[in-house]
Amino acid sequence: MLCACSGEQFKVEEPISRSPESLATRDFSASGLSSRTGTGDWDSKFEDAQVDEAESTLKEALSLNYEEARALLGRLEYQKGNFDAALQVFYGIDIKSLSPRMVKAISERTLLHNSRSKRENSQNSFVGLMSMHSVSLLLEAMLLKAKSLQEMSRFKEAAKECKMILDIVESALPNGIPKSMAEDCKLQEMFHKALELLPKLWIEAGILNEAIVAYRRALVKPWNLNPQRLSTLQKNLAAILLYGGVETTLPQAKTWDPYYPKTNTEEALLLLFILLKKLSCGEIKWDPEIINHLAFALSTCDQFECLAVHVEQLLPSAYKRTERWFFLALCYSAAGQAKSALNMLKKISGSSESEHEPHIPSLLLGAKLCSQDPNHAHEGINFAQKVIELSNLKKGHFKSIAHKFLGVNYRNAARVSLSDSGRVFYHEESINFLNKAASLGDNDDPEVIYNLGLENAIQRNLDAAFSKMMLYSDMVAGSSSKCFTLLALIVSAEQRFKDAETIVDIAMDETERIDQMELLRLKAVLQIAQEQPKLAIETYKILLALIQANGENQNKKMDSEAKERKLEIEAWLDLANLYTKLESLSDAEICVSKAKLKEFYYPGAWHSTGLLFDAQSLHNEALIAFSVSLSIEPDYVPSIISTAETLMKMGGMETLPIARSFLMNSLRLEPTNHDAWFNLGLICKKEGLVLQAADFFQAAHELKSSAPVKSFV
């Protein structure tokens, strides 16, 4: 019966004087605290008899004091699931009065245990000290009391009770638990359980600040936790720091520690890096949650390349080869390294993986990345076609996405096609596959509708493009800046500049700050098209002031900062070109110099420099500037056309064939450029080819009447 009550056969380390007050028999049985006392039924009387028998056995077999007896009987009630009765038993233990004795017992017995002369002094030193068995029993009672309160949803009280265990042990062992303490020591086990339970109780109570403090308290000192338990605490602390939504204060940083964490995210990252090192060394078991937390933390900091480095350092057994390459491709694509990401995806779809089942997410990601760069259009077509050709692909959603990317890649292939017939073919295929994507997805994918509108706009089917964009606007509830931008460009292609400006004004109230700045630039371009240069200059001034004010924000993301930088350069160059047309050359020169300060090797900056020289009739200098622009970007169409125009101005029939070759090259890159067609007409007129010149002028006129103020793509 003794074993049934205590759970194990405890050994008495020293005799304790017996007194009537120390016995639990009469005091406890009289209290009526057993969970079913007084119910009146036979089972209750039987259980009461068991408790009385337990008390009697404890009295006869061991010299237990009042608190120890309650601890054992409280454990019995807890094991039976009678949490309320267990609490009533545990409430009879006065822990506050016993705490100093417990602290002294733990401290001195641990010190004597580590002392070399403990055998000589043990008999004298242990007199008057509480035994470690008694301390462990009381700590267990406190832990079970906290768990009973937890079961009754009294989380705050449970946390306070659990915190007392930590206070007692930490007061006794301020430098942590020594390694010499036996691993199976009951005191150490109870303390470790309390360390793990306390933060969970604070979380359940909804007091996350205290939970974080509890986790830090468990980690700040060497409590002799095994590596797996320690790593679990570190992982849980990192999770609550990342997702808890509570910014906690850290202890003051030391002057000699420059890498002291300043925010929750930094502290979580340090913990996760420690866990990754343990994973790499094999100290702890593989846990995918660690990588999930790390991916989230580094994503919020835009440190995708750093995430890729850590994923590469994982042991091969962590992920399958295909999953690892796909993860790395995601990291590199998010970091803006599309080429590296594509190299990873090519490995997945390469011959080395041909025996395995195709990895559809990798193929779709490859098609998406290729759709963002016309130079990879044909690779993107191959990626998308592989997805479509999978006969076992039953999910129409994937098929719809594959058709969408196939349509976009065909559109990009048309942009880089060298032949007119190829260009026409690719545009037709683009429309066909985008329409099929819309039908497969039941028109529920806004991006398919947007791409259909864009493709129709490129092909100058303005009515169809406008209707698609209105449908897209309804699908996204009018909150997309690219929708407003394309709508304004479509309306401007119909030469309705005032209506386009109205659309831009409406969009300014519906979009984010960076999008508002891009829309401001479009508004200025529309004002120039309406021959309102003064209004355009004022709009550019507002835009540049906003960019400068936003540049003082230190919390900007890298992609946002790059967009702002490019937008500022383009704004200065637009102003420079406007001042050049207005023959305000000094102002134009200042604007060009401002743009070059931002990025010296920018093709548009050297193109504007060439226009400035050309306005001063410095044709040789203009040609040099255009050449610099084309050396930076060989396919920069404005510089190609301006080079041809300058060659034509320099006079002489011998320059016309060179100018014609430049213009034909520009039409290969941009077939709908009306300036190129117009200049071709001028060359044919000078050469006496009147009918051909008339055809070119007619083409230029028709293209100009349907040309947007800016390119659709």
C-alpha positions in Angstrom: 0.0 0.0 0.0 2.9 2.3 0.7 4.2 1.9 -2.9 0.7 2.6 -4.2 0.7 5.9 -2.4 4.2 7.1 -3.0 4.8 5.8 -6.4 8.2 4.4 -5.4 10.0 3.1 -2.3 11.7 6.1 -0.8 14.7 5.7 1.4 15.0 7.6 4.6 18.2 9.5 4.7 18.0 10.5 8.4 15.7 10.0 11.3 13.1 12.6 12.0 11.6 12.9 15.5 8.1 11.7 15.8 5.5 14.0 17.3 1.7 14.0 17.5 1.6 17.2 15.4 3.8 15.8 12.6 1.5 12.8 11.8 -0.9 13.3 9.0 -3.3 10.6 10.1 -5.7 12.3 12.4 -5.3 15.8 10.9 -5.9 14.7 7.3 -8.7 12.2 7.8 -10.5 14.7 9.9 -10.3 17.4 7.3 -12.6 15.5 4.9 -10.5 16.6 1.9 -10.6 13.3 0.0 -12.3 13.8 -3.4 -15.4 11.7 -2.6 -15.8 12.1 1.2 -19.4 12.5 2.3 -21.1 11.3 -0.9 -22.9 8.5 1.0 -22.5 5.8 -1.6 -20.6 2.5 -1.2 -17.7 3.5 -3.6 -17.0 6.7 -1.7 -16.8 4.8 1.6 -14.6 2.3 0.0 -12.2 5.0 -1.3 -12.3 6.7 2.1 -11.2 3.5 3.6 -8.4 3.3 1.1 -7.2 6.8 2.1 -7.4 5.9 5.8 -5.5 2.7 5.2 -2.8 4.8 3.3 -2.5 7.2 6.1 -2.2 4.4 8.6 0.4 2.6 6.5 2.5 5.8 6.1 2.3 6.4 9.8 3.5 2.9 10.7 6.2 2.5 7.9 7.8 5.9 7.6 8.4 8.9 9.8 6.6 11.5 7.6 5.7 14.9 8.7 2.4 16.6 7.9 3.5 18.2 4.6 5.1 15.1 3.2 1.9 13.0 3.9 -0.2 15.6 2.2 2.2 15.6 -0.8 1.8 11.8 -1.2 -1.9 11.9 -0.7 -2.3 14.8 -3.1 -0.3 12.9 -5.7 -2.8 10.0 -5.2 -5.8 12.3 -5.9 -4.0 13.8 -8.9 -3.3 10.4 -10.4 -7.0 9.4 -10.0 -8.0 12.6 -11.9 -9.5 14.3 -8.8 -7.9 17.7 -9.4 -10.1 19.6 -7.1 -9.5 17.2 -4.2 -5.8 17.2 -5.0 -5.8 21.0 -4.8 -7.5 20.9 -1.4 -4.8 18.5 -0.1 -2.0 20.7 -1.6 -3.4 23.9 -0.1 -2.7 22.4 3.3 1.1 22.5 2.6 2.6 25.9 3.8 5.3 26.2 1.1 6.2 29.8 2.1 7.3 28.7 5.6 9.1 25.7 4.2 10.9 27.6 1.4 13.9 28.8 3.5 14.5 25.2 4.7 14.2 23.8 1.2 16.7 26.4 -0.2 19.1 25.7 2.6 18.8 21.9 2.1 19.4 22.1 -1.6 22.3 24.5 -1.4 24.2 22.8 1.4 23.6 19.3 0.4 24.7 20.0 -3.2 27.8 21.8 -1.8 28.6 18.9 0.5 28.0 16.4 -2.3 30.6 18.2 -4.4 33.1 18.5 -1.5 36.0 16.2 -1.3 35.7 15.7 2.4 31.9 15.1 2.4 32.3 11.6 3.9 34.1 13.0 6.9 31.7 15.8 7.5 28.5 14.3 6.3 27.2 13.0 9.6 27.7 16.4 11.3 26.6 18.6 8.4 23.3 16.8 7.7 22.0 17.3 11.2 19.0 19.7 11.1 18.8 19.7 7.3 15.7 18.6 5.3 16.5 15.5 3.3 16.7 15.7 -0.5 13.9 13.2 -0.7 11.7 15.5 1.3 12.6 18.5 -0.9 11.9 16.5 -4.0 8.5 15.3 -2.6 7.5 18.9 -1.8 8.6 20.2 -5.2 6.6 17.5 -6.9 3.6 18.5 -4.8 4.0 22.1 -6.0 4.3 20.9 -9.6 1.2 18.7 -9.3 -0.6 21.6 -7.7 0.3 23.8 -10.7 -0.9 21.1 -13.1 -4.1 20.7 -11.2 -4.8 24.4 -11.5 -4.0 24.1 -15.2 -6.5 21.3 -15.6 -9.1 23.6 -14.0 -8.2 26.4 -16.4 -6.8 28.6 -13.6 -3.6 29.3 -15.6 -2.4 32.5 -13.9 -2.5 30.8 -10.5 -0.8 27.7 -11.9 2.0 29.9 -13.4 2.6 31.6 -10.0 2.7 28.3 -8.3 5.1 26.9 -10.9 7.3 30.0 -10.6 7.8 29.3 -6.9 9.6 26.1 -7.8 12.0 28.0 -10.0 12.5 30.7 -7.3 13.4 28.1 -4.7 15.9 26.1 -6.8 17.4 29.2 -8.3 17.9 30.8 -4.8 19.7 27.6 -3.7 21.7 27.2 -6.9 22.3 30.7 -8.3 24.9 29.5 -10.8 22.8 26.6 -12.2 22.7 22.9 -11.5 26.1 21.3 -11.4 26.8 18.5 -13.9 27.8 16.2 -11.0 24.2 15.9 -10.0 22.8 12.5 -11.0 20.7 12.5 -14.2 18.0 10.4 -12.4 17.8 12.9 -9.5 14.2 13.5 -8.7 14.8 17.1 -7.7 16.4 17.8 -11.1 13.6 16.1 -13.0 10.9 18.1 -11.1 12.8 21.4 -11.8 13.2 20.6 -15.5 9.5 19.9 -15.8 8.7 23.2 -14.1 11.1 25.0 -16.5 9.1 23.6 -19.4 5.7 24.1 -17.9 6.0 27.7 -16.7 6.1 29.4 -20.1 3.3 27.2 -21.4 1.1 28.4 -18.5 1.8 32.0 -19.2 0.9 31.5 -22.8 -2.3 29.8 -21.8 -3.0 32.7 -19.5 -2.4 35.1 -22.4 0.5 36.9 -20.7 3.1 36.6 -23.4 5.6 39.0 -21.8 5.9 36.7 -18.8 6.2 33.6 -21.1 9.2 35.2 -22.9 10.8 36.0 -19.5 10.2 32.4 -18.4 11.9 31.0 -21.5 14.8 33.4 -21.1 15.1 32.4 -17.5 15.3 28.7 -18.5 18.0 29.4 -21.0 20.2 32.0 -19.3 21.8 29.6 -16.8 23.2 26.0 -17.1 20.3 23.9 -15.7 21.8 20.6 -16.8 19.1 20.1 -19.5 19.7 17.5 -22.1 20.3 18.8 -25.6 16.9 17.9 -27.0 15.1 19.5 -24.1 17.2 22.6 -24.4 16.7 22.9 -28.1 12.9 22.6 -27.6 13.0 25.6 -25.2 15.1 27.6 -27.6 12.8 26.8 -30.5 9.7 27.7 -28.5 11.2 31.0 -27.5 12.1 31.8 -31.1 8.5 31.0 -32.1 6.9 33.2 -29.5 9.3 36.0 -30.3 8.4 35.8 -34.0 4.6 35.2 -33.8 3.6 36.5 -30.4 3.1 40.1 -31.5 4.7 41.4 -28.3 7.9 43.5 -28.5 9.7 42.8 -25.3 12.6 44.7 -23.8 16.0 43.1 -23.6 18.5 43.5 -20.8 20.9 46.4 -21.4 23.6 45.5 -23.9 27.3 45.2 -22.9 29.6 47.8 -24.4 31.9 45.1 -25.7 29.2 43.1 -27.4 28.3 44.7 -30.8 26.1 41.8 -31.8 23.6 42.1 -29.0 20.1 41.6 -30.3 18.0 44.7 -30.4 14.6 43.3 -31.5 12.5 40.2 -31.2 13.5 39.1 -34.7 17.2 39.4 -34.0 17.0 37.4 -30.8 14.9 34.7 -32.6 17.4 34.5 -35.4 20.3 34.0 -33.0 18.4 31.2 -31.3 17.6 29.6 -34.7 21.2 29.9 -35.8 22.3 28.0 -32.7 19.8 25.3 -33.4 20.9 25.0 -37.0 24.5 24.5 -35.7 23.3 21.7 -33.4 21.4 20.1 -36.3 24.5 20.2 -38.5 26.6 18.6 -35.7 24.0 15.9 -35.1 23.5 17.0 -31.5 19.7 17.1 -31.9 17.1 15.3 -34.0 16.0 16.9 -37.3 13.1 19.2 -36.8 11.5 20.9 -39.8 9.9 23.6 -37.6 13.3 25.1 -37.1 13.7 25.7 -40.8 10.1 27.0 -41.0 10.8 29.6 -38.3 14.1 30.6 -39.9 12.5 31.0 -43.3 9.8 33.3 -41.8 12.3 35.3 -39.8 14.7 35.9 -42.7 11.8 36.6 -45.1 10.6 39.4 -42.9 14.2 40.9 -43.1 14.5 40.3 -46.9 17.5 38.0 -46.2 16.6 35.3 -48.7 20.2 34.8 -49.9 21.2 34.2 -46.3 18.4 31.6 -46.0 19.6 29.9 -49.1 23.1 29.6 -47.6 21.8 28.0 -44.4 19.6 25.6 -46.4 22.7 24.5 -48.4 24.5 23.8 -45.2 21.9 21.3 -43.9 22.8 17.6 -43.9 21.7 15.7 -47.0 19.2 13.7 -45.0 17.2 16.8 -44.1 15.5 17.1 -47.4 15.1 15.1 -50.5 17.3 16.3 -53.4 14.3 17.7 -55.3 12.8 19.4 -52.3 16.2 21.0 -51.4 16.7 22.4 -55.0 13.1 23.7 -55.0 13.6 25.4 -51.6 16.8 27.0 -52.9 15.2 28.1 -56.1 12.5 29.9 -54.0 15.2 31.6 -51.9 17.2 32.8 -54.9 14.1 34.0 -56.8 12.9 36.0 -53.8 16.5 37.4 -53.5 16.2 38.6 -57.1 18.7 36.1 -58.5 16.5 34.6 -61.1 19.4 33.1 -63.0 20.6 31.0 -60.0 17.0 30.0 -59.3 16.5 28.8 -62.9 19.8 26.8 -62.7 18.3 25.0 -59.6 15.1 24.3 -61.4 16.8 23.0 -64.5 18.5 20.4 -62.2 15.1 19.2 -61.1 13.8 18.8 -64.7 17.1 17.5 -66.0 18.2 14.1 -67.0 19.5 13.1 -63.6 15.9 13.3 -62.2 14.2 11.8 -65.3 13.5 8.5 -63.5 11.6 10.3 -60.7 8.1 11.6 -60.8 8.0 15.2 -62.2 7.9 17.9 -59.5 5.1 20.1 -60.7 5.7 23.1 -58.3 9.3 23.3 -59.7 8.1 23.3 -63.3 5.5 26.0 -62.6 8.1 28.1 -60.8 10.4 27.8 -63.7 7.7 28.9 -66.1 6.9 31.8 -63.9 10.6 33.0 -63.6 11.0 32.7 -67.3 7.9 34.7 -67.9 9.6 37.6 -66.2 12.5 37.8 -68.8 11.9 37.7 -72.5 15.3 36.2 -73.1 14.2 33.0 -71.3 10.8 32.8 -73.0 11.5 29.6 -74.9 12.7 27.9 -71.7 9.5 29.0 -70.0 7.5 27.5 -72.8 9.2 24.2 -72.3 8.5 24.3 -68.5 4.8 25.0 -69.0 4.4 22.4 -71.7 5.9 19.7 -69.5 3.2 20.5 -66.9 0.4 20.4 -69.5 1.7 17.1 -71.0 1.5 15.2 -67.7 -1.4 12.8 -68.4 -1.9 12.1 -64.7 -2.5 15.7 -63.8 -6.1 15.7 -62.7 -6.1 19.1 -61.0 -7.5 21.7 -63.4 -6.0 24.5 -61.2 -2.4 23.4 -62.2 -3.4 23.2 -65.8 -4.9 26.7 -65.7 -1.7 28.1 -64.2 0.5 26.3 -66.8 -1.6 27.7 -69.6 -1.3 31.1 -68.1 2.5 31.0 -68.0 2.6 29.5 -71.4 0.6 32.4 -72.8 2.8 34.9 -71.1 6.0 33.2 -72.4 4.6 33.2 -75.9 4.0 36.9 -75.6 7.6 37.4 -74.5 8.8 35.2 -77.3 7.0 37.5 -79.8 9.0 40.4 -78.3 12.4 38.8 -79.1 11.4 37.1 -82.3 13.6 38.0 -85.3 11.0 37.3 -88.0 7.6 38.9 -88.6 5.9 35.5 -89.2 7.3 34.2 -85.9 6.1 37.3 -84.1 2.6 36.9 -85.5 2.5 33.2 -84.6 3.7 33.8 -81.0 1.0 36.5 -80.5 -1.7 34.2 -81.7 -0.5 31.4 -79.4 -0.4 33.8 -76.5 -4.0 34.8 -77.0 -5.1 31.2 -77.5 -3.4 29.8 -74.3 -4.5 32.7 -72.2 -8.1 32.2 -73.3 -7.8 28.5 -72.5 -6.3 29.3 -69.1 -9.4 31.5 -68.4 -11.8 28.7 -69.4 -10.0 26.1 -67.3 -10.0 28.3 -64.3 -13.6 29.5 -64.8 -12.4 33.0 -65.1 -11.5 33.0 -61.4 -7.8 34.0 -61.8 -7.4 37.7 -62.0 -3.9 37.4 -63.4 -5.2 35.5 -66.4 -7.6 38.3 -67.2 -4.9 40.9 -66.7 -2.6 39.2 -69.1 -5.4 38.9 -71.7 -6.0 42.6 -71.4 -2.3 43.3 -71.7 -1.9 41.0 -74.8 -4.9 42.7 -76.5 -3.4 46.1 -75.7 -0.1 45.1 -77.2 -1.9 44.0 -80.4 -3.8 47.3 -80.3 -7.2 45.6 -79.8 -8.0 48.4 -77.5 -11.8 47.7 -77.0 -11.1 44.1 -76.0 -8.2 45.2 -73.8 -10.4 47.8 -72.0 -13.2 45.3 -71.3 -10.7 42.8 -69.9 -9.2 45.4 -67.6 -12.6 46.5 -66.4 -13.3 42.9 -65.5 -10.0 42.6 -63.8 -10.7 45.8 -61.8 -14.0 44.3 -60.6 -12.2 41.0 -59.5 -9.6 42.8 -57.5 -12.0 45.4 -56.1 -10.1 48.3 -57.8 -7.1 48.1 -55.5 -4.4 47.2 -58.1 -2.1 49.9 -59.3 -1.1 48.0 -62.4 -4.7 47.8 -63.3 -5.2 51.5 -63.1 -1.9 52.1 -65.0 -2.8 49.8 -67.8 -6.3 51.3 -68.0 -4.9 54.8 -68.2 -2.5 53.7 -71.0 -5.3 52.0 -72.9 -7.4 55.2 -72.7 -4.3 57.3 -73.7 -3.9 55.1 -76.7 -7.3 56.2 -77.8 -6.0 59.8 -77.5 -8.3 60.5 -74.5 -5.6 62.0 -72.4 -7.9 63.9 -70.0 -9.8 60.7 -69.2 -6.6 58.9 -68.6 -5.5 61.6 -66.2 -8.8 61.2 -64.4 -8.1 57.5 -64.0 -4.7 58.3 -62.6 -6.2 60.7 -60.1 -8.7 58.1 -58.9 -5.9 55.5 -58.6 -3.8 57.8 -56.4 -6.4 57.4 -53.6 -6.5 53.6 -53.8 -2.9 52.6 -53.9 0.2 52.5 -51.8 2.9 55.1 -51.6 5.4 53.7 -54.1 2.6 53.0 -56.5 1.4 56.6 -56.0 4.8 57.9 -57.1 4.8 55.8 -60.2 1.3 57.1 -61.0 2.5 60.7 -60.4 5.1 60.2 -63.1 2.4 58.8 -65.5 0.3 61.9 -64.7 3.1 64.2 -65.7 3.6 62.3 -69.0 -0.1 62.7 -69.7 0.2 66.4 -69.0 3.1 66.6 -71.5 0.9 64.8 -74.1 -1.8 67.5 -73.5 0.9 70.2 -74.1 0.8 71.4 -70.5 4.5 71.6 -69.7 4.1 73.9 -66.7 1.7 71.5 -65.0 4.0 68.6 -65.8 7.0 70.4 -64.3 5.0 71.0 -61.1 4.0 67.3 -61.0 7.6 66.2 -61.4 8.6 68.6 -58.5 6.0 67.0 -56.2 7.2 63.5 -57.3 10.8 64.3 -56.5 9.9 65.9 -53.2 8.0 62.7 -52.2 10.9 60.5 -53.2 13.3 62.6 -51.2 11.0 62.6 -48.1 10.5 58.8 -48.4 14.3 58.4 -48.8 14.7 59.3 -45.1 12.7 56.2 -44.1 15.3 53.7 -42.7 12.9 50.7 -42.7 12.4 50.4 -46.4 12.8 47.0 -48.1 15.5 46.5 -50.7 13.1 46.0 -53.7 11.2 49.2 -52.7 14.4 51.1 -52.5 15.5 50.0 -55.9 12.1 51.0 -57.4 12.4 54.4 -55.9 15.9 54.9 -57.2 14.9 54.0 -60.7 11.8 56.2 -60.5 13.9 59.1 -59.4 16.3 58.7 -62.3 13.4 58.4 -64.8 11.8 61.6 -63.3 15.0 63.6 -63.7 15.4 62.3 -67.3 11.8 63.1 -68.2 12.4 66.7 -66.9 15.6 66.9 -68.8 13.9 65.9 -72.1 11.1 68.3 -71.4 13.5 71.2 -70.8 15.3 70.2 -74.0 12.1 70.5 -76.0 11.4 73.9 -74.3 15.0 74.9 -75.3 15.9 75.5 -71.6 19.2 73.7 -72.1 20.8 74.8 -68.8 17.9 73.3 -66.8 18.1 70.2 -68.9 21.8 69.8 -68.2 21.2 70.1 -64.4 18.5 67.4 -64.6 20.8 65.1 -66.6 23.6 65.5 -64.1 21.2 64.7 -61.2 20.3 61.5 -62.9 24.0 60.6 -63.5 24.7 61.2 -59.9 22.3 58.4 -59.0 23.6 56.0 -61.6 26.3 57.0 -64.1 26.0 54.0 -66.4 22.3 54.3 -67.1 21.3 54.1 -70.8 18.5 56.7 -70.5 20.9 59.2 -68.9 23.3 59.0 -71.9 20.4 59.1 -74.3 19.2 62.4 -72.7 22.8 63.7 -72.9 22.7 62.9 -76.6 19.4 64.8 -77.1 20.9 67.7 -75.3 23.9 67.8 -77.6 21.7 67.3 -80.6 19.6 70.4 -79.6 22.8 72.4 -79.7 23.6 71.0 -83.1 26.6 69.1 -81.7 25.9 66.0 -83.8 29.2 64.3 -83.2 29.0 64.6 -79.5 25.4 63.4 -79.7 26.5 60.3 -81.6 29.1 59.6 -79.0 26.5 59.9 -76.2 24.1 57.6 -78.0 26.9 55.1 -78.6 27.7 55.1 -74.8 24.0 54.4 -74.2 24.0 51.5 -76.6 27.2 50.1 -75.2 25.4 49.9 -71.8 22.2 48.4 -73.3 22.5 47.4 -77.0 18.8 47.0 -77.4 17.8 50.4 -76.0 15.3 51.5 -78.8 15.2 55.3 -78.1 19.0 55.6 -78.6 18.8 53.4 -81.7 16.2 55.7 -83.3 18.0 58.9 -82.1 21.3 57.6 -83.6 19.5 57.2 -87.0 17.9 60.7 -86.7 21.3 62.3 -86.0 22.9 60.5 -88.9 20.1 61.8 -91.2 20.7 65.3 -89.9 24.4 65.2 -90.6 23.5 65.1 -94.3 24.7 63.2 -97.3 23.2 60.2 -99.0 26.1 58.0 -97.7 24.7 58.0 -94.2 21.1 57.0 -95.2 21.9 53.2 -95.4 23.4 53.3 -92.0 20.4 55.1 -90.6 18.1 52.7 -92.3 19.9 49.7 -90.7 19.5 51.3 -87.2 15.8 51.9 -87.8 15.2 48.4 -89.1 16.9 47.1 -86.0 14.6 49.2 -83.8 11.5 47.8 -85.6 12.8 44.3 -85.0 12.8 45.1 -81.3 9.7 47.3 -81.2 7.5 46.8 -84.4 4.9 49.3 -83.3 7.3 52.3 -82.8 5.7 55.1 -85.0 8.9 57.2 -84.8 10.9 54.4 -86.5 8.3 54.1 -89.3 8.2 57.8 -89.8 12.0 58.1 -90.1 12.0 55.2 -92.5 9.5 57.2 -94.6 11.8 60.2 -94.6 14.8 58.1 -95.7 12.7 56.6 -98.6 11.5 60.1 -99.5 15.1 61.3 -99.8 16.0 58.3 -101.8 13.1 59.0 -104.2 11.0 56.0 -103.2 7.8 57.9 -102.9 5.3 55.1 -102.8 7.3 53.2 -100.2 7.6 56.4 -98.2 3.9 56.9 -98.4 3.3 53.4 -97.0 5.7 54.1 -94.1 4.1 57.4 -93.4 0.7 55.8 -93.4 1.9 53.1 -91.0 3.4 55.8 -88.7 0.2 57.7 -88.7 -2.0 54.7 -87.8 0.4 53.5 -85.1 0.7 57.0 -83.6 -3.1 57.3 -83.4 -3.2 54.2 -81.3 0.0 54.7 -79.4 0.0 55.0 -75.5 2.0 57.8 -73.8 4.2 55.0 -72.5 4.9 51.5 -73.6 2.4 48.8 -72.4 5.3 46.6 -71.2 
